[in-house]
Every structure is written in structure tokens, then in C-alpha cells.
Amino acid sequence: MLKHISYYERQGFQVVGDFSFPRKSGLIWLGTLLKMDIRTGAD
């Protein structure tokens, strides 16, 4: 796991999963999808 992902986890984000995106140039961008539950107090 990358260092910056740990930072976001400490801020309250959760890892959903990893993904890749193939570019026309042949390069593949790698990424990680994060989520954060936001509560409005109306629960």
C-alpha cells in the first residue's frame, strides 16, 4: 500500500479497492478507490 493511502485512512477514509485504467498511449494508470461515510446528524 502506498504511503499516501495510509494518510487518507488516518483521515477516516476506507479503501474500497484498486483499479487500473489503460491509456491510449499504452500506459496503465493505477489507482485506489476510497470512500468516507458522511453523517449529517439527521440519522
N, C-alpha and C positions, 0 to 999 in steps of 0.2 A: 504494500500500500504506500502510496506517495505521502510525503511529509505534509503537504497542504491538505490532504484529506483528513488527517488527524486533527488539524486545526479546526476544520469545519465540524467535525464530530464533537469537539470540545465546546463548540458554539451551539450545539443542540441538533445538528443535522444527523440524519441516519442514511447510511449507504443503501440504495435500492439495488444497484447492480452496475456492472461495467458494460460498455458498449464500444463498438468501433464504427467508423464512418469512412468508407472508401471514397477518395477524391478522384476526379478525372485524371489527375497527373499520375495516379498510381500509388500515391502516398495514402496511408491509412491513419486517420486521427483516432486516438484512443481517448476515452472519457469515462467518467463515473457519474451516474445519476444519483443525486442526493435529494432527500425530502426533509421537511420540517413541519410538524403539526403545529398549527396556529390556532389557539383557542381565543375566542372573543369575549368570554365571560358570560355569554348567553346560554351556556350549557346547563 
